[in-house]
Amino acid sequence: MATVGDRIPDVEVRVMNAEGRPEAVMTGDLLGTGKVVLIAVPGAFTPGCSRTHLPGYVAQADDLTAKGVQAIACISVNDAWVMDAWSADQGAQGKVLMVADGNGEFAKAMDLVMDGSRSGLGLRSLRYAAVINDGVITSLDVDEPGRIVASTCEVVLGKV
């Protein structure tokens, strides 16, 4: 499992570009400069992710920015269209960059994979929050499956 002091894995993911098309980017380029807060969720539009986890970061994006965070990103094992639709649904545009880890390569590289097969989800990312400074993980809080405690925005605000 990734730990504090590790460099963020550099794998290909997708983000929606200005023309509304998925664009391949490397996580090292996307997350490797400045102070970044990265949250990972098991799935877009799922109850805990949509009611609790992401909304906290959307509501408190300005508080994170005021503490020197240059980017807030949310990654999930979903495609870029789903992440874009979820961003619109949650009012996250301009506040949280939505990152599609469609094949789960980033989750695997972080060694933070959850097996949601019993619920029909397949392999997904565990829920976590990481603070990354110039590509190095300085804080990593992983929630137990089914919980949203360690990775809330309130916790992260105390660590940036």
N, C-alpha and C positions, 0 to 999 in steps of 0.2 A: 504494500500500500504506500502511496505517496506520503511523505512526511515533511514537516517543517525543515527547511534548508535545501530541499530538492528544487531543481529547476522544473518549471512547468513543461510537460511533454509537448513536443512540437509535431503535431499531426494535422492532417487536412480535415477541416470542417466546412460548413456552409453558413453564409449569412445572406440575407436578402439585400440586393443592391438597389440603387436609386431607381433603376428601371423596372423593379419588381421581379427580378430573376435571381435565382440562387447563384451565389458566387463562391467558388472555392477559395479558402484562405487558410493559412497555417496558424495554429494556435500560438506559436512563438511570436509571430508578427502581431496577432490580435491582442494577446495578453501579456506580452513580454516587455513592455515599456511603461515606466511610471508605476503608480500605485493603482492596482486593480482589485476590485472585489468580484469574485466569481462565485456564483451560486449554481449548484447542480440540483436538478429535480428529476424524479422518476418519470414524469410525463406531463406534457402540456395538457391543459384542460382537466386534469384530475382534481378531485375535490380539495385535498390539502394544499396542493400547489397553487390552485386558483383562488382559494378562499383565505389562505393564511400566508404561505411562504412568499410568493412573488408580490402580492399586494403590499407587504411590509417594506420591501425594497423600492417599490414605485412611490409609496407615500413618503418615504424618508430619503429619497435620492438626493435632495438638496442638503440634508444633514451630512450625508457621506461626502458629498462634494466639498462642503465647508470644512471637512476634516482632511482635505487633501487627496481624496480619491478622484482619480482622473477618468476612470471608467468603471461601470457596473455591468457585468455580463451574466446572462443566465444561459446555461447549457443543458440540453436534454437530448435523449436518444429519440428524436423526432426529426421529420424533414423540415426544410426551410419554410415551406408554405404553411405548415402547421404552426411553427414558431412565429411566423409573421402574423397569422390570424390570431394567435393567442396574445401577441403583443398589442394588437388593435383592441381586442376584447378587454384587456387589462389596463389600457391607457398607458402602456409602457414606452411608447415611441418617444425618442429623445431623452429617455431616462435610463432605460436598461437595454443593452444590446442583446438581442436574442440570437443564440448560436445553436445551429442544428448539428448534432453529432449522430447523423442518421444511421451509421453503421456501428456506433458504439465504440469507435476506435479510441476516442479520448478517454472514455470511461475505463476501457481496458488498459490504456497506457497509465492512467492514474491508479489502476488496480482497485477501483471503487465501483465494482459491478454488483448489481443486485439481480437475483434470479426471480423474476415475477411470473414465471411460467404457470404457476398454480392459479394465477388470476388472469391468464391469457395475455400477459404483457411481454413475455419473453425476457431477454436480458436487457436491463436498464441500468442507469446510474443510481448509486446510492444518493441520498440527499445530503448535501454538505455545503459549507461556505468556506472559501479560501480567500485570504488576503495575499496578494502577490506584489512584490516590490521588484521592479526591473527583472521580471522573469523568475524570481525565487519565491517560493512559498514561505511566508513568514507566520501564517496562522492557518490552521486547517481544523475545522470542527465538523465531524461526521455524525449525523443522527442515526439512531437505531431505526430499523425499518418500521414504518408506520408512525413515527414520531416527528414532530417539528419543534425542537427545543434548542439544540446546540447551534443550529444554522440560521436562526432568525436575525433580522436586521438589528434588533435591539442588542443582541450579543455581539454582532460584528461592529457596531458603533463603539463598543468598549475596547475594541482591539485595533482600530485604525489610528 
